[in-house]
Amino acid sequence: MISSLLGVLFDGLAYGMLLFLISVGLSVTLGLMNFVNLAHGAFGMLGGYVCVIVMSRWHVPFLAALVPAFVAAALAGLVLERILYRRLYRGSHLDQVLLTIGLTFMAIAVATFLFGPQQQSLRLPEYLSGQMSVLGVDLNVYRMFLLAVGVVLTIALTLVLEYTRFGASIRASVDNPRVAEALGIRVGLVFQIAFAAGSGLAGLGGALGVEVLGLDPVFPLKYIVYFLLVVAVGGTSSLKGPLYAALLLGVVDVAGKYYIPQVGAFIIYAMMVILLILRPQGLVSRP
Amino acid sequence: MSDARGISPARLSWVEIVFWVVLASGFWLWPKHLALASQVLIAGLFVLSYDLILGYAGILSLGHAAYFGLGAYAAGLLAQHGWGEPISGLIVAGACAGVAGLLTGFLVVRGQDLTRLMVTTAIGLLLFELANRLSSVTGGVDGLLGIDMAPLLGAFRFDMYGRTAYGYCLAVTFVLFLGARRVVHSPFGWSLRGMRDNPGRMLALGYPVPRRLIAVYTLSAAMAGVAGALLAQTTQFVSIDVLSFNRSAEALVMLIVGGAGVLYGGLIGAAVFTLAYHYLSSLNPVYWQFWLGAFLVAIVLLGGGGVLGACQRVYRMLQDRRRQTASQA
């Protein structure tokens, strides 16, 4: 009983960490820049496909294949921000929704055309597969790896945002773009880099998630609710909010599916409605 | 007060009368495609209901299929359990969806755009999941079978050519369209436009903004429910698709294609979308989705208004040119 509880908790945390990695970019565009980017999942999908293709065509090892996954998604983000998203920063939310739903549909169609509608899979290296016994509990090695990657990236992101000049520029550009511009910060460039980095992280998350979330052309629609939920519940004041929200979401989702499978995804959606009603500003609201 | 934009004055204009007469002559104009035409009308009614909340009241929703599906299941279950009389079934289904709209409306109107978007999405997904889980009642992914409809008004059987279905859909759509038209030209309807454009000022002017938004949301949900019920009754089948996220997104797309905030926009958008889907997806469903996405992106970049907006722009341009030539002469 206890060990199954720990197992569920562990799986949930790993799952949540993955959601956090994919959503953290969205918390920049949606949370900070107030841009409703429903196409965010498409960047995750792109990263996933790049990883799978690079591994199967050119036999690149898994860890090395994560790099092109990140780079491809970041480049796609950079280009799309430049030619499409930038025009709509001041547009209405409706226009943003239409644009990004349109992009999502196109991404789904292209993925179906190129790779077919079936689920993709990849072969994890030996050292990342199997179980490991820790304190009498059998833990999945890959999920431990996910947790570790998540912790490292979270610390790195926090350091960048809190302690570097670029992090300060992002915070300033978001808080007051006009004053930031007047102080010589190139707000447009800052947003562009933030957007590309966020897309890249989504791509990395998508590649890491092939094993856990699966990968097929409807990936962007299937998980968009989860990503939005992480950002909406987590708020935007710091990285902490989305992180807690993602971990909570992961644990609740895994626990729900494990203990009361007949209720299924119901819990997540109900939780989302209740949380949004109680705390429209997110769990950790801005001071 | 008259509508400054001129495309839908308070009295039926001759263009509108021609529009409905053409639809009514569908029995002779497209006798072989009545089933498809019924689908267009049902989609049109659904988008019309969505136009009330998005186009007029400015409530951004991606979960409107919840009410469509609720109406479809209500009508389907009634008929399955022996209540095959269509019109009363339609009313009951509309009432069910309306009650659901009232209950959820309180949650929806609380937040801003993004919160609304997410709450409506969640409500839609919640109902989909519910229908999926209650498969002993709804048939789950296999769909609701065994719907047996009694003849319409006790006289017209639902025939296999879809004649009765088309007439039924057309009559219901027309009646509800007139209702919606009456609503948007009433002071209530004008106050909705005010709330869409500047909710803060409307509140300051003393309008009960949340209450009115809930009212229009309820009305819209009931209309969506009737549209769903029409689908269930005329096809005598309810697939779980009626609750899917895609259906909600399609309502948004159809409305944008036709033109939001104009009642005919919904009907025209539904027609264009359904016909394009019918022809293009028979070529290859993947192409269809790609071009649909590309089309949406293009609409946003080129400036909206949809089909009706484009017609209006062309009309204005022609008028300007005529005025110019007149002043030169």
Interface residues (C-beta under 8 A of the other chain):
Chain A: L30 V36 L84 R87 L88 G91 H93 L94 D95 V97 L98 L99 I101 G102 L103 T104 F105 M106 A107 I108 A109 V110 T112 F113 L221 V225 L228 L229 A232 Q262 V263 G264 A265 F266 Y269 A270 M272 V273 L276 I277 P280
Chain B: L54 L60 L62 L107 R110 G111 Q112 D113 L114 T115 L117 M118 V119 T121 A122 I123 L125 L126 E129 L130 N132 R133 F245 A249 L252 V253 I256 V286 Y287 Q289 F290 L292 G293 A294 F295 L296 V297 I299 V300 L301 G304
